[in-house]
């Protein structure tokens, strides 16, 4: 009963501080910081993904933040580019030298305050003197919290995803210093996927990809009580750093990225993971392990500390001394399943006092002498780390509590903390997703039963349409042959139109038709995760296996069929909608169906809403490797109507064989969501729309950029591969023919896909050749110092046999062409880029190379400059693009 009374007493105290203990100026601290950062207007209208990703004049220049209100945008741009310096809050003030003193003086005159009593003075003066001013550095964690508090749920998710790729610790509990409604970010963390390698012989070193919110893992929390001479964050970084490679996933004051005092970030809980790479010499643990870090003192952030004691395998408390106050505080967590350890840095003369209180705490916290570690300035740091790692490994091996982020959310709800995923729109969207996915046991069976139009009927129809197109372009085809092909196509489309949408598709259509924009976005994200988890995940082979198998498997299609089935995704539901629209449109065109009886004419409008909101849409069907012409035309017509006067487009495409980093390149340049880094990703070519800010569109010469990722369509098939090569060449011609700018991603300078060379020769005849940028990436090993991205290299050598065969496939009036003779390979025009490796270190704990991030940013600037200076093909409006699609 005595322990229960103590717990009640401390619980009441904590509530008292939260509800009414802060002086009035303390409650406005958040608003002061938001005003300083220029984010005050985004507390009602939250920042969204489109705000963060639009192209502006800042996208074509390199600049440093010159005022605190520049910091949020600088952070978002650097996170988009996976820049390791995204946390920097350094400001380069752009003021005349004599302006600053006058500015400070005028500020001081405005800030004169009169107090009516000594009580007012004692309550407010210290809080007020610490409020940030334009000359006060902003703490990096304050900037992060302010950004997250100003962002909607989908931008929050994007921020955390980019932070995870930069190997930054992620916010788990977001404090709100004004309302004290602290929020656990379950939804924001759902988009984060991590890769780990199980150590052999358990899984033969196979890599696995999984979301971070579901797997249970040993969890270790590090907290501070009152004062500690040791830095938690530096200690955690040292623990997570294998060998001599320092990792700075947790921010600490010695990073030099901003040293202002924390204003709103106290109470923030961060999470990071140690993930195995499959190498015993590098791995700290043979399985994933989570680490939690509470910013601030546990006495001031009691709900967060209680949460950590509920979910952790062990809690490590850093403090200099343990006294009566600390004893009363900690004794109230009696009964927790977590193990407790102390890391002390005691004051001289406090040894006996510490021992007395620790002995009193030992029964309540089930501690013994091995649970107390002492670290002072004379302590051998390496030896201390070895001892601490041994303790962590011992706890992880023993029967201990293992928690997932979802488990942490359940505990947070019990303790009265908010969970971001509990909003009504999110839960309704989740329920709709579960109604669709609960019956999926086998992806192939689901496709056969629920997505019936994508089976053999669609493959036959695509084949007939290809034959019809070839016959028309062959010149003067026999009328009988054309009539026969049209009749076969009409018969197949009639059979498709005889089907009705299955229950799963109807539920999907209801989800994307929802009047609430937020609920539609929640639904699509839930569908992506629900479909990914519906079938048992399979380990994917390493990139070296993919590259080794590609040449002798006849290209990407044969390779993927051999190794993986195509995963079930949102694109399959959209393909089904496209086929209903195609079949109905074909019958209307043939006069077999009155236009007034159309049931699916609104489908392109539904799909367009998804494109405008950032979802990649399929341009070339990955199942049949064909373009649903009526569907794509319908989409572009809807886009033209939606954009109105702002319909000037530039089309930018990326081509290359799978595994050359083209999707990651596009995602890093523009913040897009093309599938990347997965051997079993979608096969089709996808497009996304990037908006240009109105203030910059006149200067750039376009209103939007349509970005096309060729996916796995270009597999590197040699010219001798017959039909497979012809198909790849046709698809490359389509993608490049639509483009103003084409980026060709190469694993090495000589590995230029023959289909791309063939497409160039075809397009050169028409005079429609885009601006080409060849990107050679280092895909093996870590980043190392080397030539600058645009440093000139010797001219590319003639191609291997496959490239020559492609060039010889198109005879021209002036003879045969070879790759070395093509204009786009002229190094004087600086079309060839050399990009450093993506990773600095060994994945999955490697950080993104700063050289990669900077080189990609320079490439982006070059592409935009080329567009602005008219070096690409003339920009198109959407009507011209529709006509070009039909012709190609």
C-alpha positions in Angstrom: 0.0 0.0 0.0 2.9 2.3 0.8 4.3 1.9 -2.7 0.9 2.5 -4.2 0.5 5.7 -2.2 3.9 6.9 -3.5 3.0 6.1 -7.1 -0.3 8.0 -6.7 1.5 11.0 -5.1 4.0 11.2 -8.0 1.4 10.7 -10.6 -0.6 13.7 -9.2 2.5 15.8 -9.2 3.3 15.1 -12.8 -0.3 16.0 -13.8 0.0 19.2 -11.8 3.0 20.3 -13.7 1.4 19.4 -17.0 -2.0 21.0 -16.4 -1.2 24.2 -14.6 2.4 24.5 -13.4 3.8 26.4 -16.4 3.7 30.2 -16.4 1.9 31.8 -19.2 5.0 32.7 -21.2 6.1 29.0 -21.1 2.9 28.0 -22.9 3.7 30.4 -25.7 7.2 29.1 -26.2 6.0 26.9 -29.1 4.3 29.8 -30.9 7.3 32.0 -30.5 9.5 29.3 -32.2 7.0 28.7 -34.9 6.8 32.4 -35.6 10.6 32.6 -35.8 10.7 29.7 -38.3 7.8 31.1 -40.4 5.6 28.1 -39.6 2.8 29.8 -37.6 0.4 29.8 -40.5 0.8 26.0 -40.8 -0.9 25.1 -37.5 -4.3 25.2 -39.2 -3.5 24.5 -42.8 -0.8 21.9 -42.4 2.2 21.6 -44.8 1.6 18.7 -47.3 3.8 16.6 -49.5 3.0 18.9 -52.5 4.2 21.9 -50.6 7.5 20.2 -49.9 8.2 18.7 -53.3 7.3 21.5 -55.8 10.0 22.9 -58.0 11.0 26.5 -57.2 13.8 28.9 -58.0 15.7 27.5 -55.0 15.9 24.1 -56.9 18.4 25.5 -59.4 20.8 27.2 -57.0 22.9 26.3 -54.1 22.3 28.5 -51.1 22.7 28.5 -47.3 19.8 29.6 -45.0 20.1 33.3 -44.3 17.4 33.5 -41.7 15.7 31.1 -39.3 12.6 31.0 -41.5 14.7 29.4 -44.2 15.6 26.5 -42.0 12.5 24.4 -42.4 12.7 24.5 -46.2 16.5 23.9 -46.2 15.9 20.8 -44.0 13.1 19.4 -46.3 15.3 19.9 -49.4 18.3 18.2 -47.8 16.2 15.3 -46.5 14.7 14.9 -50.0 18.3 14.7 -51.3 19.3 12.3 -48.5 21.9 14.8 -47.3 23.6 13.8 -44.1 23.7 17.6 -43.1 19.9 17.9 -43.1 19.9 18.5 -39.4 22.1 21.6 -39.6 20.6 24.8 -38.3 23.5 27.0 -39.2 22.3 30.4 -40.5 24.4 32.7 -42.7 23.0 36.1 -41.9 22.8 38.3 -44.9 22.8 41.7 -43.2 25.0 44.8 -43.5 27.5 45.0 -40.7 26.0 48.1 -39.2 22.5 46.8 -39.3 22.7 44.3 -36.5 23.4 46.6 -33.5 20.5 48.9 -34.5 18.2 45.8 -34.9 19.1 44.5 -31.5 18.6 47.9 -29.9 15.2 48.3 -31.5 14.2 44.8 -30.4 15.3 45.6 -26.8 13.1 48.7 -26.8 10.1 46.7 -28.0 10.7 44.0 -25.4 10.6 46.2 -22.2 8.4 44.5 -19.7 6.9 45.9 -16.5 6.2 43.5 -13.6 3.6 44.3 -10.9 5.2 42.2 -8.2 8.3 40.2 -7.3 6.3 37.0 -7.9 5.7 37.9 -11.5 9.4 38.6 -11.8 10.5 35.3 -10.3 8.0 33.4 -12.4 8.6 34.9 -15.8 12.0 36.6 -16.2 14.1 33.4 -16.8 11.6 31.9 -19.3 11.3 35.2 -21.2 15.1 35.7 -21.4 15.5 32.3 -23.1 13.0 32.9 -25.9 14.8 32.6 -29.3 15.6 35.7 -31.3 16.8 35.8 -34.9 20.4 35.8 -33.6 19.8 32.8 -31.4 20.8 29.5 -32.9 17.8 27.1 -33.4 18.3 23.7 -31.8 18.2 20.9 -34.5 15.7 18.9 -32.5 13.5 22.0 -32.0 13.5 22.4 -35.8 12.5 18.8 -36.3 9.6 19.0 -33.7 8.4 22.3 -35.2 8.4 20.8 -38.7 6.5 17.7 -37.6 3.9 19.7 -35.7 3.4 21.8 -38.8 3.1 18.9 -41.3 0.2 16.7 -42.1 0.3 13.0 -41.6 1.7 12.2 -45.0 4.5 14.7 -45.0 5.4 13.5 -41.5 5.6 10.0 -43.0 7.9 11.2 -45.8 10.1 13.1 -43.3 10.6 10.0 -41.2 11.2 7.8 -44.3 14.0 10.2 -45.5 15.5 10.4 -42.0 15.7 6.6 -41.8 17.5 6.5 -45.2 20.0 9.0 -43.7 20.4 6.7 -40.6 19.1 9.4 -38.3 17.3 8.4 -35.1 13.5 8.8 -35.7 11.0 10.6 -33.4 8.8 8.1 -31.7 6.9 10.3 -29.2 6.4 13.9 -30.4 6.0 16.4 -27.5 3.7 19.4 -27.6 5.0 21.8 -25.1 1.9 24.0 -25.3 -1.0 21.5 -25.0 1.1 18.6 -23.5 -0.8 16.2 -25.8 2.2 14.1 -26.6 1.7 11.9 -29.6 3.2 8.5 -30.5 4.0 8.5 -34.2 2.8 5.1 -35.2 1.4 6.2 -38.6 4.4 8.2 -39.4 6.7 5.2 -38.8 4.6 2.8 -40.9 6.2 3.9 -44.1 9.8 3.1 -42.9 11.2 -0.2 -44.2 14.5 -1.6 -43.1 16.6 -4.4 -44.5 18.6 -6.9 -42.4 20.6 -10.0 -43.1 20.2 -13.0 -40.8 23.6 -14.4 -40.0 24.4 -17.8 -41.5 23.7 -20.7 -41.1 20.2 -19.4 -39.9 19.2 -18.0 -43.3 22.3 -18.4 -45.5 22.9 -14.6 -45.3 19.7 -13.7 -47.0 18.4 -10.1 -46.9 14.9 -9.4 -45.6 12.8 -6.3 -45.9 10.1 -5.5 -43.4 8.4 -2.5 -41.9 9.7 -1.3 -38.6 6.4 -1.1 -36.8 5.5 -4.9 -36.7 8.6 -7.0 -35.7 9.2 -7.4 -32.0 12.7 -6.9 -30.8 14.7 -6.4 -27.6 14.4 -2.7 -26.7 16.8 -0.7 -24.6 15.9 2.8 -23.2 18.4 5.4 -22.2 17.2 8.2 -20.0 18.6 11.0 -17.8 17.7 11.7 -14.2 18.4 15.2 -13.0 22.0 16.0 -13.9 24.4 13.7 -15.7 28.0 14.5 -16.8 27.7 11.8 -19.5 25.9 12.4 -22.8 23.3 9.8 -23.5 23.4 10.5 -27.2 27.1 10.2 -27.5 27.1 7.0 -25.5 24.3 5.6 -27.8 26.2 6.6 -30.9 29.3 4.9 -29.6 27.4 1.8 -28.8 25.9 1.6 -32.3 29.2 2.2 -34.0 31.0 -0.9 -35.0 34.8 -0.8 -35.0 36.2 2.7 -35.6 33.4 3.9 -37.9 31.5 6.6 -35.9 27.7 6.7 -36.4 25.9 9.9 -35.4 22.3 8.7 -35.6 21.4 10.6 -32.3 22.1 14.3 -32.4 24.5 15.6 -29.8 26.0 18.9 -29.0 29.5 18.1 -30.5 28.2 17.6 -34.0 28.4 21.3 -34.7 25.1 21.5 -36.6 23.5 24.0 -34.3 24.0 24.6 -30.6 21.1 26.6 -29.4 19.3 25.7 -26.2 16.3 23.3 -26.6 13.0 25.2 -26.5 10.3 22.6 -27.4 12.1 19.3 -27.9 12.4 18.2 -24.3 10.1 15.2 -23.9 11.0 13.9 -27.4 11.5 10.1 -27.5 13.7 8.9 -30.4 14.1 5.4 -31.7 16.9 3.7 -33.7 17.8 0.1 -34.5 20.9 -2.0 -34.7 20.4 -4.3 -37.7 22.6 -7.3 -38.6 24.5 -7.3 -41.9 25.1 -11.0 -41.9 28.8 -10.5 -41.0 29.8 -11.5 -37.5 32.8 -9.2 -37.6 30.6 -6.1 -38.0 27.3 -7.0 -36.3 26.8 -5.9 -32.7 23.8 -8.3 -32.3 22.7 -11.3 -34.4 19.1 -9.9 -34.6 17.5 -6.4 -34.8 17.6 -4.5 -31.5 15.8 -1.2 -30.8 17.2 1.8 -28.8 15.1 4.5 -27.2 16.4 7.9 -26.1 14.3 10.3 -24.0 15.4 14.0 -24.3 15.2 15.8 -21.0 14.9 14.8 -17.4 12.6 11.9 -16.5 11.0 13.9 -13.6 9.7 16.6 -16.0 8.5 14.0 -18.6 6.9 11.3 -16.4 4.4 9.9 -19.0 7.2 9.3 -21.5 9.4 7.7 -18.9 6.5 5.4 -17.8 6.0 4.4 -21.4 9.7 3.4 -21.7 9.5 1.3 -18.5 6.4 -0.5 -20.0 8.0 -1.4 -23.3 11.7 -1.8 -22.7 13.7 -4.9 -22.0 16.1 -2.8 -19.9 16.2 0.9 -18.9 19.6 2.6 -18.4 19.4 5.7 -16.1 22.2 8.2 -16.5 22.7 10.5 -13.4 25.5 11.9 -11.3 24.0 11.2 -8.0 21.0 9.4 -6.3 19.3 11.2 -3.4 16.0 11.2 -1.6 14.2 12.9 -4.5 15.5 10.4 -7.0 14.7 7.5 -4.7 11.0 8.6 -4.3 10.7 9.1 -8.0 12.1 5.7 -9.1 10.4 3.7 -6.3 7.1 4.5 -8.0 7.9 2.3 -11.0 8.0 -0.8 -8.8 6.6 -3.9 -10.6 7.9 -3.0 -14.0 9.1 -6.0 -16.1 12.1 -4.0 -17.4 15.5 -4.4 -15.9 17.1 -1.2 -14.5 20.7 -0.2 -14.7 22.4 2.9 -13.5 25.3 4.7 -15.2 26.7 7.0 -12.5 29.2 9.9 -12.7 29.2 10.7 -9.0 30.4 13.9 -7.3 33.3 13.6 -5.0 32.2 12.8 -1.5 28.8 11.4 -2.7 29.8 7.7 -2.8 28.3 6.7 0.5 25.1 8.6 -0.1 24.7 7.0 -3.5 25.2 3.5 -2.1 22.6 4.1 0.7 19.9 5.1 -1.7 20.8 2.4 -4.3 20.5 -0.3 -1.6 17.1 1.0 -0.8 16.1 0.9 -4.4 17.5 -2.5 -5.1 14.5 -4.6 -3.9 11.9 -2.4 -5.8 13.9 -2.5 -9.0 15.3 -6.0 -8.6 18.8 -4.8 -8.9 22.2 -6.0 -7.7 25.7 -4.6 -7.8 26.1 -5.7 -11.5 23.3 -3.2 -12.4 25.4 -0.2 -11.4 28.1 1.1 -13.7 30.4 4.1 -12.9 31.8 6.3 -15.7 33.9 9.2 -14.8 36.5 11.2 -16.8 39.2 8.7 -16.0 37.2 5.7 -17.1 38.7 3.7 -20.1 36.0 4.5 -22.7 36.7 1.4 -24.9 36.6 -0.9 -21.9 33.4 0.7 -20.6 31.7 0.2 -24.0 32.7 -3.5 -24.1 31.2 -4.0 -20.7 28.0 -2.2 -21.7 27.7 -4.2 -24.9 28.1 -7.4 -23.0 25.2 -6.4 -20.7 23.0 -5.6 -23.7 23.9 -8.9 -25.4 23.2 -10.8 -22.2 19.8 -9.2 -21.8 18.9 -9.7 -25.4 19.8 -13.4 -25.2 17.8 -14.0 -22.0 14.0 -14.3 -21.8 13.2 -10.6 -21.9 10.4 -8.4 -23.0 10.3 -7.8 -26.8 8.3 -5.0 -28.1 7.2 -3.7 -31.5 6.2 -0.1 -32.3 2.6 -1.3 -32.4 3.0 -2.7 -28.8 4.4 0.7 -27.8 1.3 2.3 -29.2 -0.9 0.0 -27.1 1.0 0.9 -24.0 0.9 4.6 -24.9 -2.9 4.5 -25.1 -3.1 2.9 -21.7 -1.0 5.7 -20.3 -3.1 8.5 -21.8 -0.8 9.4 -24.7 -2.2 10.1 -28.1 -1.5 7.9 -31.1 -1.5 9.6 -34.5 -3.1 6.6 -36.2 -6.3 6.8 -34.0 -8.0 9.5 -36.1 -11.4 8.5 -37.6 -10.3 8.9 -41.3 -7.3 6.7 -40.8 -9.3 4.0 -39.0 -12.1 4.0 -41.6 -9.5 3.6 -44.4 -7.9 0.8 -42.5 -11.2 -1.0 -42.1 -11.8 -0.8 -45.9 -8.3 -2.2 -46.6 -8.9 -5.1 -44.3 -12.2 -6.0 -46.0 -10.2 -6.3 -49.2 -7.1 -8.1 -48.0 -8.5 -10.4 -45.3 -9.4 -13.0 -48.0 -6.1 -12.9 -49.8 -4.2 -16.2 -49.1 -2.5 -16.6 -52.5 -1.7 -13.6 -54.7 -2.0 -15.5 -58.0 -5.4 -17.0 -56.9 -6.7 -13.6 -56.0 -5.7 -12.2 -59.3 -7.5 -15.0 -61.2 -10.7 -14.7 -59.1 -10.9 -10.9 -58.3 -9.0 -9.2 -61.2 -10.3 -11.3 -64.0 -9.8 -8.8 -66.9 -6.0 -9.1 -66.5 -5.8 -12.7 -67.4 -5.5 -14.4 -70.7 -8.1 -12.1 -72.3 -5.9 -9.0 -71.7 -2.8 -10.8 -73.0 -4.6 -11.8 -76.2 -6.1 -8.3 -76.7 -2.6 -6.7 -76.2 -1.1 -9.1 -78.8 -3.9 -8.3 -81.3 -3.5 -4.6 -80.7 0.3 -4.9 -81.3 -0.3 -6.8 -84.5 -2.9 -4.3 -85.6 -0.5 -1.4 -85.0 2.3 -3.1 -86.9 0.0 -3.9 -89.8 -1.1 -0.2 -90.0 2.5 1.1 -90.0 3.7 -1.5 -92.5 2.0 0.5 -95.3 -1.0 -0.6 -97.4 -1.9 -3.7 -95.4 -4.6 -5.9 -96.9 -8.1 -4.7 -95.8 -9.0 -8.3 -95.1 -6.2 -8.6 -92.6 -7.1 -5.4 -90.8 -10.8 -6.4 -90.7 -9.8 -9.7 -89.2 -7.7 -8.1 -86.5 -10.3 -5.6 -85.6 -12.9 -8.3 -85.3 -10.8 -10.4 -83.0 -10.0 -7.3 -80.9 -13.7 -6.4 -80.7 -14.6 -10.0 -79.7 -12.0 -10.0 -76.9 -13.2 -6.6 -75.6 -16.8 -7.7 -75.7 -15.9 -10.7 -73.5 -14.1 -8.4 -71.1 -17.0 -6.0 -70.9 -19.3 -8.9 -70.0 -17.7 -9.1 -66.6 -18.7 -7.0 -63.6 -16.2 -5.6 -61.1 -15.6 -8.2 -58.4 -16.3 -7.4 -54.7 -12.6 -6.5 -53.9 -12.4 -4.1 -56.9 -15.7 -2.5 -55.9 -14.4 -1.9 -52.4 -11.2 -0.4 -53.9 -13.2 1.9 -56.2 -15.3 3.1 -53.2 -12.0 3.8 -51.3 -10.6 6.0 -54.1 -13.9 7.7 -54.6 -14.3 8.7 -51.0 -15.2 12.4 -50.8 -12.7 13.0 -48.0 -9.2 13.6 -49.5 -7.5 12.6 -46.3 -9.4 9.3 -46.2 -8.5 8.6 -49.8 -4.8 9.1 -49.0 -4.9 7.0 -45.9 -6.7 4.2 -47.9 -4.0 4.1 -50.6 -1.2 3.9 -48.0 -3.1 1.2 -46.1 -3.6 -0.7 -49.3 0.1 -0.6 -50.2 1.0 -2.1 -46.8 -1.9 -4.5 -46.6 -1.1 -6.0 -50.0 2.6 -6.2 -49.3 1.8 -8.2 -46.1 -1.0 -10.4 -47.6 1.4 -12.9 -49.1 4.3 -14.4 -47.2 7.4 -12.3 -47.9 10.3 -13.9 -49.6 14.0 -13.0 -49.1 15.4 -11.3 -52.2 18.7 -12.2 -53.7 21.6 -9.7 -53.4 22.3 -7.3 -56.3 25.3 -9.3 -57.3 23.1 -12.3 -58.0 20.8 -10.2 -60.1 23.6 -8.7 -62.2 25.3 -12.1 -62.6 22.1 -13.8 -63.8 20.9 -11.0 -66.1 23.0 -11.7 -69.3 22.1 -15.4 -69.6 18.5 -15.1 -68.7 17.4 -13.0 -71.7 16.7 -9.8 -69.9 14.7 -8.5 -67.0 11.4 -10.2 -67.8 13.0 -13.7 -68.0 15.0 -13.0 -64.9 12.0 -11.9 -62.8 9.8 -14.7 -64.0 12.6 -17.1 -63.0 13.3 -15.6 -59.6 10.1 -13.9 -58.3 6.5 -13.6 -59.2 5.3 -10.0 -59.6 4.0 -8.9 -56.2 0.4 -7.9 -55.8 0.1 -4.1 -55.5 -2.2 -1.1 -55.9 -1.2 -1.0 -59.6 -3.1 -4.3 -60.2 -6.4 -2.7 -59.1 -5.7 0.3 -61.3 -4.9 -2.0 -64.2 -8.3 -3.7 -63.7 -10.0 -0.3 -63.7 -8.0 0.5 -66.9 -9.2 -2.7 -68.6 -12.9 -2.0 -67.8 -12.4 1.5 -69.3 -10.5 0.1 -72.3 -13.1 -2.5 -73.1 -16.0 -0.1 -72.8 -14.3 2.6 -74.8 -13.5 0.1 -77.6 -17.2 -1.0 -77.8 -18.4 2.7 -77.9 -15.9 3.5 -80.7 -17.2 0.5 -82.7 -20.8 1.5 -82.2 -21.6 -1.6 -80.2 -22.4 0.3 -77.0 -24.3 3.7 -76.7 -22.2 6.4 -75.0 -25.1 7.0 -72.6 -24.8 3.5 -71.2 -21.2 3.8 -70.1 -20.5 2.7 -66.6 -16.8 3.3 -66.3 -16.2 6.7 -68.0 -15.3 8.3 -64.6 -12.4 5.9 -63.9 -9.7 8.1 -65.4 -10.8 11.0 -63.2 -10.5 8.8 -60.1 -7.0 7.7 -61.2 -5.9 11.3 -61.9 -6.7 12.3 -58.3 -4.2 9.7 -57.2 -1.5 11.0 -59.7 -2.0 14.6 -58.6 -1.6 13.5 -54.9 1.7 11.8 -55.6 0.9 8.1 -56.4 2.9 6.7 -59.4 0.5 5.6 -62.2 1.4 2.9 -64.7 2.1 4.2 -68.3 3.1 0.8 -69.7 1.4 -2.3 -68.4 4.0 -4.5 -66.7 2.1 -7.7 -67.2 1.7 -7.5 -71.0 4.4 -4.9 -71.7 1.9 -2.8 -73.7 0.3 0.6 -73.4 -3.4 0.8 -72.7 -3.8 3.7 -75.2 -7.4 4.7 -74.4 -6.8 4.6 -70.7 -3.6 6.8 -70.9 -5.3 9.2 -73.3 -8.3 9.4 -70.9 -5.9 10.2 -68.0 -4.1 12.9 -70.0 -7.5 14.5 -71.0 -8.6 14.6 -67.4 -5.2 16.1 -66.5 -5.7 18.8 -69.1 -9.1 19.7 -67.7 -7.7 19.7 -64.2 -4.7 21.9 -64.8 -6.4 24.4 -67.1 -4.1 27.2 -68.0 -1.2 25.6 -66.2 -0.9 22.7 -68.6 2.6 23.2 -70.0 4.6 20.0 -69.5 8.1 18.8 -69.6 8.5 15.0 -69.7 11.6 13.6 -68.0 12.3 9.9 -68.2 14.9 7.5 -66.7 15.9 4.3 -68.5 18.3 1.5 -67.7 18.4 -2.1 -66.8 17.1 -3.1 -63.3 19.6 -2.7 -60.5 21.4 0.4 -61.9 19.8 2.8 -59.4 17.6 4.8 -61.8 14.5 4.8 -59.5 16.6 5.8 -56.4 18.1 8.6 -58.5 14.7 10.0 -59.4 13.4 9.6 -55.9 16.4 11.4 -54.5 16.2 14.2 -57.1 12.5 14.9 -56.8 11.2 13.2 -53.7 9.2 10.7 -55.7 7.9 7.3 -54.7 9.0 4.9 -57.5 9.6 1.4 -56.2 13.4 1.1 -55.6 15.8 -1.4 -54.1 13.5 -4.4 -54.4 14.2 -7.2 -56.7 10.5 -8.1 -56.9 9.1 -4.7 -57.6 6.5 -3.8 -60.2 7.5 -4.4 -63.8 5.7 -1.6 -65.6 6.8 1.9 -66.5 5.3 4.4 -64.1 4.8 8.2 -64.1 4.6 10.8 -61.4 3.7 14.5 -61.6 5.9 17.2 -60.1 4.5 20.7 -59.7 6.4 23.8 -60.6 5.7 26.8 -58.3 3.7 29.5 -60.1 6.4 32.1 -59.2 9.0 30.0 -61.1 7.0 28.5 -64.0 7.4 31.5 -66.3 11.2 31.4 -65.8 11.4 27.6 -66.2 9.0 27.6 -69.2 6.7 24.9 -67.8 4.1 24.4 -65.1 4.6 20.7 -64.4 7.2 18.0 -64.9 6.0 14.5 -65.8 8.6 12.0 -64.6 8.6 8.5 -66.1 10.5 5.6 -64.6 11.0 2.7 -67.1 11.0 0.2 -64.2 12.0 -3.3 -65.4 11.0 -2.9 -69.0 14.6 -2.5 -70.4 16.3 -5.7 -69.5 19.4 -5.4 -71.7 18.3 -8.0 -74.2 20.8 -8.4 -77.0 19.8 -7.6 -80.6 20.0 -11.3 -81.3 17.1 -12.0 -78.8 14.5 -11.5 -81.6 11.0 -10.7 -80.3 12.2 -9.8 -76.8 14.7 -7.2 -78.2 12.1 -5.8 -80.6 9.7 -5.4 -77.7 12.3 -3.6 -75.5 13.4 -1.4 -78.4 9.7 -0.4 -79.0 9.1 0.4 -75.4 12.3 2.4 -75.1 11.3 4.3 -78.3 7.9 5.1 -76.7 9.4 6.4 -73.4 12.2 8.4 -75.0 9.9 9.7 -77.8 7.6 11.2 -75.2 10.5 12.8 -73.3 12.1 16.2 -73.4 14.9 14.9 -71.3 16.1 11.3 -70.9 18.4 10.1 -68.1 20.0 6.7 -69.0 21.3 5.0 -65.9 24.3 2.7 -66.4 26.1 0.3 -64.1 29.3 1.0 -65.9 30.1 3.2 -68.9 30.0 0.4 -71.5 26.8 -1.2 -70.3 24.4 0.8 -72.5 21.3 -1.3 -73.2 21.1 -2.1 -77.0 17.4 -1.3 -77.0 18.3 2.3 -75.9 20.8 2.7 -78.8 18.2 1.3 -81.2 15.5 3.7 -79.9 17.9 6.6 -80.4 18.5 5.6 -84.0 14.8 5.4 -84.6 14.1 8.7 -83.1 17.0 10.4 -84.8 15.3 9.7 -88.1 12.2 11.7 -87.0 14.3 14.6 -85.6 12.7 14.0 -82.2 15.6 13.3 -79.9 15.4 14.3 -76.2 18.3 15.9 -74.3 20.3 12.9 -73.0 22.2 12.6 -69.7 24.1 9.4 -69.1 24.6 8.5 -65.4 27.3 6.0 -64.5 26.9 4.9 -60.9 29.2 3.0 -58.6 27.0 0.1 -57.5 29.6 -2.0 -55.8 31.5 -1.1 -52.7 31.3 2.1 -50.7 31.8 5.7 -51.9 35.3 6.9 -52.3 36.9 10.2 -53.4 37.0 10.4 -57.1 36.4 12.8 -60.1 33.8 15.4 -59.8 30.3 14.5 -61.2 30.8 16.4 -64.4 34.5 16.0 -64.8 35.3 15.1 -68.4 36.3 11.6 -69.2 37.8 10.0 -72.4 35.2 9.4 -75.1 33.2 6.3 -74.6 34.6 3.3 -76.4 32.7 1.5 -79.1 30.0 -0.8 -77.6 30.2 -4.5 -77.0 28.7 -6.8 -79.6 25.1 -6.3 -78.4 25.4 -2.5 -78.9 26.9 -2.9 -82.4 24.2 -5.3 -83.4 21.6 -2.8 -82.2 23.3 0.0 -84.2 23.5 -2.2 -87.3 19.8 -3.1 -87.0 18.7 0.3 -88.4 20.3 1.0 -91.8 20.5 4.7 -92.7 21.3 6.5 -96.0 24.9 7.2 -94.8 25.7 3.7 -93.8 25.9 2.0 -90.5 26.2 3.8 -87.1 28.1 2.7 -84.0 27.5 3.9 -80.4 30.8 5.8 -80.3 29.6 7.9 -83.2 26.3 9.1 -81.7 26.1 12.7 -80.8 24.9 12.2 -77.2 28.2 10.5 -76.3 30.3 13.6 -77.0 32.1 14.4 -73.7 32.6 18.0 -74.8 28.8 18.4 -74.3 29.2 17.0 -70.8 26.4 14.5 -71.2 28.1 11.9 -69.0 27.8 12.0 -65.2 29.8 9.9 -62.8 27.9 9.4 -59.5 29.6 8.0 -56.4 28.2 5.0 -54.6 25.0 5.4 -52.7 26.2 4.0 -49.4 29.0 5.0 -47.1 29.7 1.9 -45.1 28.2 -1.6 -45.1 24.3 -1.8 -45.3 22.0 -2.0 -43.6 23.7 0.3 -41.1 25.5 2.3 -43.8 24.7 6.0 -44.2 24.0 7.7 -47.6 27.2 9.0 -49.1 27.4 12.8 -49.0 29.1 12.6 -52.4 26.1 10.8 -53.8 23.7 13.3 -52.4 25.7 16.3 -53.7 26.2 14.8 -57.2 22.5 14.0 -57.6 21.6 17.6 -56.5 24.1 18.9 -59.1 22.5 16.7 -61.8 19.0 18.0 -60.8 20.2 21.6 -61.2 21.7 20.7 -64.6 18.5 19.1 -65.8 16.4 22.1 -64.7 18.9 24.6 -66.3 18.7 22.6 -69.6 14.9 22.9 -69.4 15.1 26.6 -68.6 17.6 27.3 -71.3 15.7 25.4 -74.0 18.3 22.7 -74.5 15.7 20.0 -74.3 13.0 19.3 -76.8 10.3 22.0 -77.0 8.0 21.9 -74.0 4.6 20.4 -74.7 1.1 21.1 -73.7 -1.1 18.1 -72.7 -2.9 18.1 -76.0 0.4 17.7 -77.9 1.4 14.9 -75.5 -1.8 13.1 -76.2 -1.2 13.2 -80.0 2.4 12.1 -79.4 1.3 9.1 -77.4 -1.1 8.1 -80.3 1.7 8.5 -82.9 4.3 6.6 -81.0 
